[in-house]
Amino acid sequence: MSDTSFYQHHVFFCINERDDGRACCADRGAKEAQEHAKKRMKQLNLNGQGKVRINKAGCLDRCEEGPVLVIYPQGTWYTYVDKEDIDEIIDQHLVGGKVVDRLKI
């Protein structure tokens, strides 16, 4: 096995739903944000092996700070409000290699 990752970036969007009244990412547009990111990566031809993988995740245990996503292998955590925030994370971090400080948690 080589020492390079299968994906350059692996992005996990928490899309957890809670039914006990506590905050959850699903209530804050996480599913739509994940779908938007996946579609955008395909448009940029940056999806697939050696590039970027956008995944759904269950609870990442940071819902109170959410909605949240995490990018590996860096382990960078972000929160976001809308598609513009997702686009900024894609353009700055995934394409440009720079952390988006204003969205980092």
C-alpha positions as a Markdown table, in Angstrom:
| # | Residue | x | y | z |
|---|---|---|---|---|
| 1 | Met | 0.0 | 0.0 | 0.0 |
| 2 | Ser | 1.3 | 3.4 | -0.9 |
| 3 | Asp | 1.8 | 6.2 | 1.7 |
| 4 | Thr | -0.5 | 8.5 | -0.2 |
| 5 | Ser | -4.2 | 8.8 | 0.7 |
| 6 | Phe | -6.8 | 7.4 | -1.5 |
| 7 | Tyr | -8.4 | 10.8 | -1.5 |
| 8 | Gln | -6.6 | 14.1 | -1.3 |
| 9 | His | -9.4 | 15.4 | 0.9 |
| 10 | His | -12.2 | 13.4 | 2.6 |
| 11 | Val | -15.1 | 15.6 | 3.7 |
| 12 | Phe | -17.7 | 14.4 | 6.2 |
| 13 | Phe | -21.0 | 16.3 | 6.7 |
| 14 | Cys | -22.8 | 15.6 | 9.8 |
| 15 | Ile | -26.4 | 15.0 | 8.8 |
| 16 | Asn | -27.5 | 13.6 | 12.1 |
| 17 | Glu | -31.2 | 13.9 | 13.2 |
| 18 | Arg | -32.1 | 14.0 | 16.9 |
| 19 | Asp | -35.6 | 13.4 | 18.1 |
| 20 | Asp | -35.1 | 14.5 | 21.7 |
| 21 | Gly | -35.3 | 18.3 | 21.0 |
| 22 | Arg | -31.5 | 18.9 | 21.1 |
| 23 | Ala | -29.8 | 20.8 | 18.3 |
| 24 | Cys | -28.9 | 18.7 | 15.3 |
| 25 | Cys | -27.2 | 19.3 | 12.0 |
| 26 | Ala | -30.2 | 17.9 | 10.0 |
| 27 | Asp | -32.4 | 20.7 | 11.2 |
| 28 | Arg | -29.9 | 23.3 | 9.9 |
| 29 | Gly | -29.8 | 22.3 | 6.2 |
| 30 | Ala | -26.9 | 19.8 | 6.4 |
| 31 | Lys | -28.4 | 17.4 | 3.9 |
| 32 | Glu | -28.8 | 20.1 | 1.3 |
| 33 | Ala | -25.3 | 21.5 | 2.0 |
| 34 | Gln | -23.8 | 18.0 | 1.5 |
| 35 | Glu | -25.7 | 17.5 | -1.8 |
| 36 | His | -24.6 | 21.0 | -2.9 |
| 37 | Ala | -20.9 | 20.2 | -2.1 |
| 38 | Lys | -21.0 | 16.9 | -3.9 |
| 39 | Lys | -22.6 | 18.5 | -7.0 |
| 40 | Arg | -20.1 | 21.3 | -7.0 |
| 41 | Met | -17.1 | 18.9 | -6.7 |
| 42 | Lys | -18.4 | 17.0 | -9.8 |
| 43 | Gln | -18.8 | 20.3 | -11.7 |
| 44 | Leu | -15.2 | 21.2 | -10.9 |
| 45 | Asn | -14.1 | 17.7 | -11.8 |
| 46 | Leu | -12.5 | 17.3 | -8.4 |
| 47 | Asn | -14.4 | 14.2 | -7.3 |
| 48 | Gly | -13.0 | 10.7 | -7.1 |
| 49 | Gln | -9.8 | 8.8 | -6.4 |
| 50 | Gly | -6.8 | 11.1 | -5.7 |
| 51 | Lys | -9.2 | 14.1 | -5.5 |
| 52 | Val | -12.0 | 14.8 | -3.1 |
| 53 | Arg | -14.7 | 12.6 | -1.6 |
| 54 | Ile | -17.9 | 14.2 | -0.1 |
| 55 | Asn | -19.6 | 11.9 | 2.4 |
| 56 | Lys | -22.6 | 11.9 | 4.8 |
| 57 | Ala | -21.9 | 11.1 | 8.4 |
| 58 | Gly | -23.9 | 10.3 | 11.4 |
| 59 | Cys | -23.4 | 12.3 | 14.6 |
| 60 | Leu | -20.0 | 13.8 | 14.9 |
| 61 | Asp | -20.8 | 15.0 | 18.4 |
| 62 | Arg | -20.5 | 18.7 | 17.7 |
| 63 | Cys | -24.1 | 19.5 | 16.8 |
| 64 | Glu | -24.2 | 22.4 | 19.3 |
| 65 | Glu | -21.6 | 24.1 | 17.1 |
| 66 | Gly | -23.3 | 23.1 | 13.9 |
| 67 | Pro | -24.1 | 22.4 | 11.4 |
| 68 | Val | -20.6 | 20.9 | 11.1 |
| 69 | Leu | -18.3 | 19.2 | 8.6 |
| 70 | Val | -14.8 | 17.9 | 8.9 |
| 71 | Ile | -12.1 | 17.6 | 6.3 |
| 72 | Tyr | -9.5 | 14.9 | 6.5 |
| 73 | Pro | -6.6 | 14.2 | 6.5 |
| 74 | Gln | -6.1 | 17.6 | 8.0 |
| 75 | Gly | -8.9 | 17.2 | 10.6 |
| 76 | Thr | -10.2 | 20.7 | 10.0 |
| 77 | Trp | -13.7 | 21.4 | 11.4 |
| 78 | Tyr | -16.0 | 23.9 | 10.0 |
| 79 | Thr | -19.5 | 25.3 | 10.6 |
| 80 | Tyr | -21.6 | 27.0 | 7.9 |
| 81 | Val | -24.8 | 28.8 | 7.3 |
| 82 | Asp | -25.5 | 28.6 | 3.6 |
| 83 | Lys | -24.3 | 27.5 | 0.2 |
| 84 | Glu | -22.1 | 30.6 | 0.0 |
| 85 | Asp | -20.2 | 29.3 | 3.0 |
| 86 | Ile | -19.9 | 25.8 | 1.5 |
| 87 | Asp | -18.6 | 27.4 | -1.7 |
| 88 | Glu | -16.0 | 29.4 | 0.3 |
| 89 | Ile | -14.8 | 26.2 | 2.0 |
| 90 | Ile | -14.6 | 24.5 | -1.4 |
| 91 | Asp | -12.8 | 27.4 | -3.1 |
| 92 | Gln | -10.4 | 28.3 | -0.3 |
| 93 | His | -9.7 | 25.0 | 1.4 |
| 94 | Leu | -10.3 | 22.2 | -1.0 |
| 95 | Val | -9.1 | 24.0 | -4.2 |
| 96 | Gly | -6.8 | 26.6 | -2.7 |
| 97 | Gly | -5.4 | 24.8 | 0.3 |
| 98 | Lys | -6.1 | 27.6 | 2.8 |
| 99 | Val | -8.1 | 27.2 | 5.9 |
| 100 | Val | -11.2 | 29.4 | 6.1 |
| 101 | Asp | -10.6 | 30.9 | 9.5 |
| 102 | Arg | -14.0 | 32.6 | 9.9 |
| 103 | Leu | -15.8 | 29.3 | 9.6 |
| 104 | Lys | -13.4 | 27.1 | 11.5 |
| 105 | Ile | -14.4 | 25.6 | 14.8 |
